[in-house]
Amino acid sequence: MTANATTDFPDTSDIGYLLHKHPDRVQSWNLPMGATTVLYPEVSAECTTVAVLADADAASGLAVALSRLFKQTLAGVCTGKPELVSAALDLTMSMPAAPSRGGTDLADRLFGPLGWTVDATPIALDPTQPEWGDSEYVDLVLTGTFTLSAALRHLYVLLPVLDDAKHYWVGEDEADKLVRAAGDWLGDHPESALIASRYLAHRRELVASALDRLVPDAPQDDVAPRDPTLAEQRVRAVLAALTGFGAKSVIDLGCGEGRLLRELFADNSFDRILGADVSDRALVKAHRRLRLDDMADRQRTRIELVQSSATYRDVRLQGFDAMVLMEVIEHVDLDRLPALVRSVFGEARPRTVLVTTPNSEYNVLYPGLEPGTFRHVDHRFEFTRTEFEQWASSVADGHAYSVRFDRIGPVDDVHGTPTQMAVFTREEQSQ
């Protein structure tokens, strides 16, 4: 990697502060993927070159090495000179032998939309035998102006995608890593499906989970309009229903990291908002996502986060106009669903309850999702439309609620929509 000075970053030798690797030293580590060395062949105010020599047998190994070597850089942390984190550099990133399984234009399709100028030269299988053709490797050179954190995150995500091979177990934590590393750009990338699929080793349930969560925080003026994601459509449908009922106080039960809470809080018609989740880790993330510590006291009183379970009685959940269980029930074991019903409809008894859940009939339309498998590794079950309507109608009949059903997402004439929603209304309030 070669960095040239810009107005934002006039002294490229300061790159050592960002990388947390001193330019005057040659440093080596024995990482799980092999021996790795970082050194600076060239250091000056105008131009600095950093070399990473990694004994990795795959691009995924190199990506892991980058994450281990430059963890703080990827996270945008620089204690020595924090002002450098947001400073852009003119960068040249070179990989003399980058795997590229997918055609000579693959690197350009991946890096080009992010703003890189891409030069990918195919490498012959044997220069002395031109009739053998090209190998699956290219001499890759990327040039562009980026913060160092953004540039390394691009490499961290896209190198394994070029290779289309991950030489370690890919689980739900990998989907979390993808969302963290690429959440600010992957949702709008024209190759988002390919990137997610290859990064997650073609595990369809993880790909669906990751793409469903990649919702940009704010639309950019120069980005072409796009169709709303299924996650966005769910949130819009829930908000529309709550507004239609005139709800002023709302519980998001199973709030997770706060996607719905953020939209509820942005609407001043909701006076009291409670986010509840069994996971303390998720609540910590929701707290950060909502930036509660930065709120004025008057605004802070509108919202509260509590640790609670949907299957246990909790008096803190009582006295609200509405309760939302958005993509929650399918994470509960079937034999625990009656406990959830008692907690929500028997104890809390809000005027309105909204429940969204996957429609399992739609799963056949997801390419590569094996028959009988669920969309998410943590799902305990997924209802068909008939099963959901039977369950919801039984709940309503047993607890003095009426219920109607809505569809969310693209409509297929045979399989319905990917998400189904039940809207429960307490009968004594509707008379």
N, C-alpha and C positions, 0 to 999 in steps of 0.2 A: 504494500500500500504506500503510495506517494501522496503527500499533502503539500499543496502550494498555498501561499499566503493569500488572504482576502482582506477586504476592509474590516470584516467582522473578526478576523483571526489573523492579525498582522505578523505574529511571530510563531511559525510552525513548530519550532523546537518545544513550545509549550504543550505539544501533543502528548508528551510524557506524563503531564499531570492528568490528562483525560484517560490515558491507558493505564495509569498507575504502574508504569514500567519505565525506569530511568534510562534516558538515552545513552548514558555512558557505560551501561552494563550489558553483558550478554547473559541472559537468564534462561535456565533450562528446568524442565519439570518432567517427571515420569507420571503421565496421566494414564487413565485406564485404556485409552485408545492408542497409546504409544508415547515415545519420547517426543517432547515438544520444546522448541527454542524460540525465543524472541530476541531480536537484535535490531540495531539501527545502522544500516550501511551508510546513510547520509543524514546529517543534521545541520540545519542552518535556519536562520530566521525566515528565509524565502522558500525553502523547500526541505522537507524531511521525509525520509523513506523508512518504513518499518517492515521488517520481514518476519514472517511466522513460518518456521520449518517444523512440519508436523509429520510424524511417522504414522499416518492414518491411512487405512486401506479403503476408505469410502468417504464421500462428501459428508455424510452424516457424522462420521467421526471427526472431521475437521470442524463441522458446526458445533459439536459438543466441546471440542478444544477451545474454540472461540468463546463459548459461554463460560468455560472454566477460567480462561486466561483474563477475560475482559468483562467479568460479571458486572462490576460497578459501571463500566462504560456503557454497556447495554442498558443498564437501568437509568442512565442519565445522572450519575452521581459523581461529583468532583469536589472533594472537600478542600483541596489546595487552592483551586481557582474556579469557584462555582460559576462565574460569569462565562466560562468557556463552553459550558454544556450546550447553550443555545446558539453558539457561534458557528457559522457555516465555513467549510473548507472546500477548496477546489481539490477533489480527490481523484486519484487513479488507482483502481484496484485490479491487480493482475494475478491470474492463476494460469501458469503455463500448461497445465494438464487438468482441465476441469471436465468431469464426466457430463455428458449431455445426451441423454437417451430420449430422443423425441424429435430429431431433425435439427438441421443447422440453424434454424431460426428460433429454436426454443429459448435460448438465452435472451434474445431480443424481445420475445413475447412476455417473458417473465420480468426482466429488469427495465425494459423500455418504458412501460406505462408509469413506472415510479420516477422517471426523469433521468435515467442513466442513458448515456450514449454507449452502445454495445458494439464491440468488435470481437466476433467469435470466429476464429480461423480453424477449420477442421484439421485434425492431425491424422496423417496417413498411418495405416497399419504398419507399413514398412516402406520408408522412403525409397528403398532400392527396388521395390516391387509395386509400382504404381497401379498395376492392374488389380491388385488386391483391394483397392479402394480405401475409404477413410475408416478410422476407428470410431468408437463412441466418445472420443475425447476431443476437446477443442482448446485452443490457446485463447483464453478469455481475458479481455481487457475492458473494464468499465470506467467511464469518466463521468463526473458530475459534481455538483455543488450541494453538499449536505452537511448536516451536523454529523459528528462521528458516531453518535449513538444510533441515529437513523440508518447510516450506512452499514454498520455492523449488524443491526437487526435485519436489514434486507438480506445480507449474506447468511445469517443464522437460519432464516426461514427458507431461502430459495436454493441454497446449495444442495440440501437433501432432495429438493424437488427436481433439480437438474439431474441428479443421480437416479432418482426413483428407487431408492433402496435405503432402508433403515436397518442397521445391524444391531438392533436391540429391541426389547419388547415395547410395543406402542400401546399405551393405555389411556385412560381418561385424563391423566396428568399431562399427556402430550397435547391433547385438545386445549387444556388450560394454557399451556405454554404458547401455543399458536395464537390464541386470543390475546394473550398479554403482549407478544412480540409484534403481531401484525394487526391488532385491533383498530389502529388508526388509518389503515389503508387497504386491507384485504377485502373489506366489504364492497369496495368500489372498483376492485381490480378486474379487468375483463377475463382473466384466467383464474378467478377465485376458486371455482369448483375444482379445476385441475390442481391448483396449489394445495388446497385442503386435502384432496384425495391422496396425492403423493406424499405430502408431509405426514399424514396419518396412516400411511401404509395401506391405503385403500380399505380401511375399516369403515364401512358405510355408516354405522351407527355413530361413530365418533365424528365423521365428516358432517353428518346432518346436525349433530349437536353443536359443533364449532361454528358452522355457517349460520345456524339459527341465532347464535349469540353475537355475531359480528355486526353490530348496529352502530354506525358512526355517531359520535356524540353531537355533532353539528354538521349540517349540510354545507358544502362549499359552493360559492357562487359560480365557480368555473367548472363544476362537475355536472355532466349531463343528468337530467332527471332519470331516476331509476324506479322500478316497481318496488313497493314496500316489501320487506321480508315478512315471512310468516310470523315471526316474533313481533314485528311492528303491527301487523294486522290484528294479532291477539290483543295487544295493549289498546289499540284504537277501539276495538269492539267492546272491551271491558269499560273503558272510559265513557263511551257513548251510552252504554247501559246504565252506568252509575249516574250520569248526568240526567238521563231520561227519568230516573226514579227520584231525582232531586236529593240524592244522598249528600249529607254534609260531613258525616264522620264515617271513616272507612278503615277496615282492617285488611291488610294484605297478609294472609296467613300462609306461611311458606314463602316469605318474601325473597329469599335468596340474597343476591348481591344488590338488589334494589332497583331493578329495571322499572317495574311498575311504580314503585315509590317515588322515583324521580319525576315521573309524569304526573302523578297525583299532586305532588308538592308544587309543581309548576302551575297548577290550576288553583287559583285562590278561592274557588267556590267550595273547596274542601277545607273545613275549619279544623278538623282533627283527624290525624292519620297515624295509624299504628302499624308498624312492620314487625312481624313475629316469625321467628324461624328456630328450628331445633339446633341449627349449626351456629356455634359461636364464631367460627371462622367466617361464615357467610355474613353474619351481622357486622363483623369488623370491616369487611369489604364494603358493605352497604353504607356504613358510617363514613368511610372515606369517599365513596362515590357521591354521596349526598353533600359532602363537605360540611358536615354538621358543626364542626369546630369553628368554622368561619362565619356562621350565620349570626345575624343580629338576634338578640334575646327574644324579640317579639315574634320573629319568624320561627325560631327554634321551638317555641312552645306549641307550634302546630303539629309537630311530628315527634314520634317516640319509637325507639327500637327495643324489643324485649325478646328474651330467649324463651320459647314456649313450644310445645308439641301440639300438633293438630289432633292427637289421639288422647289427650288428657284434659280434664276439666281445669279451666283457668279463669278465675273471676275477672282478670284484667281484660278478657275478651268480651265482656258483657257491656251492654249499653251503647252499641254502635248501630248506625243506620244500615250499614252494609258490610259484608265480608266477602273477600275474593280469595278463591283457591285456584290460582292460575298454574296449570300443569303441576299439580300437587298430588292428587289422589293416586295416580299411577306409580308413585314412589312409595306407597304404603302397601304392606302385605294385605292380601285379600281378607285374611282372617282378622285384620286389625281395622278394616273399614267400618264395621259397626261401632267401634270406639270413636272413630272420627265423626261419624254421624251423630252420636250422642253428644260429643263435645260441641259440635257446631250447631246442630238443629235442636238439641234438647237442652243444652246449658246456656250457650251464648245467645241463641235465638235472635239474630239480627233481623231487621225487617226484610232485607234482601240478601241473597247468597248467590254468587256467581261462581260456577265451576267450569273450567275448561280442561280438556283432556284429549289426547290423540285419538283419532279414529283409525283403528287397526286395519280396516278394510282398504284404506288409502295406501298402506305400506307397499303393496305390489307395484305401485307407480314409482317407487324410489329404486333406481337402478342399483343392482348388486346387493340389496337388502334381502338376505336369505329368508325363505318362507318360515314363519314361526318365530323369527327373531324380532326383538323390539328395537325401537329407534334409539334408545338410550340404554347404556349398560346398567343403570340403576333402576330402570323400570321393573316393577314386580308383575305388572299385567298391562294390557292395553285393550280397552273395550271396543267391540264393534258398535255400530250405531244402535242396533236393536238392544244389545246388552246395556249400553249406557242409558237409553231411554227407559228400559225396564228398571234398572237400579234407581235412577233419579225419580221415577214415578212412585216407586215403592217408598223412597225416603220422604217424598212430599206427602203422600197419603198418610204415613205414619206419624207426621209431626205438624199437621195442619198448615201445610204450605201448598201453593199451586206452583206448577212448573211449566215452562215452555223451553223450546230448543232452538238454538241458532247455529248457523254454519259459519266457519271462519276459514279463509284461504281459498285458493282456486278450486272451482267446482268441476268434478268429473261426473259424467252422467251415470256411470255405473257404481263408482266407489265413493262418491260423495266428496267431502272436503277433508283436508288433513287434520283440522282441529274441529271439535264439537264443543258447544257450550250449553250448559243448563242454567236457566235463570229462575231461581226460586223466589217466591214472594209470600210472605206470611199472610195467611188468609184473613185474620182479623183486622189487618191493616189495609186490606184491599176492598173491604166491604163498605 
